[in-house]
Amino acid sequence: MSEQETAVLELSPAQVAELTGAQLVDVRMTAEYDAGHIAGARHVPLDQVGAVAPELDPAKPLVFYCRVGERSALAADAFRNAGYDAYTMAGGLVAWAGEGHPLEPDGGEVASHSSIPDF
């Protein structure tokens, strides 16, 4: 895939902040999500994304995000291949917070990546 094609599949944090009507999905682990997330985002750990597909509206754009964009790119690719209008947020939550966009809860932070599964 060329760099130009990748750019079309990624949205910058500023573009995500301006979106209205898109479904925002945080694919990080629960502890990461609880530490800080984007207001209005739905939390669905990456290993559970396929199970919630029927609950996501294929008529509305989907924007997946994680800490830096690797996990969310996997989800976006899978949903795009299934016919959804799906994107990943370039740079993930690290870029979002780095550009000064707010996190919930108040005082939220970008957690370190956790590869330990939720129990």
Buried (B, 14 or more C-beta within 10 A) or exposed (E): EEEEEEEEBBBBBEBBBEEEEBBBBBBBBEEBBEBBBBEEBBBBBBEEBEEEBEEBEBEEBBBBBBBBBEBBBBBBBBBBEEEBBBBBBBBBBBBBBEEEBEBEEEEBEBBEBBEEEEE
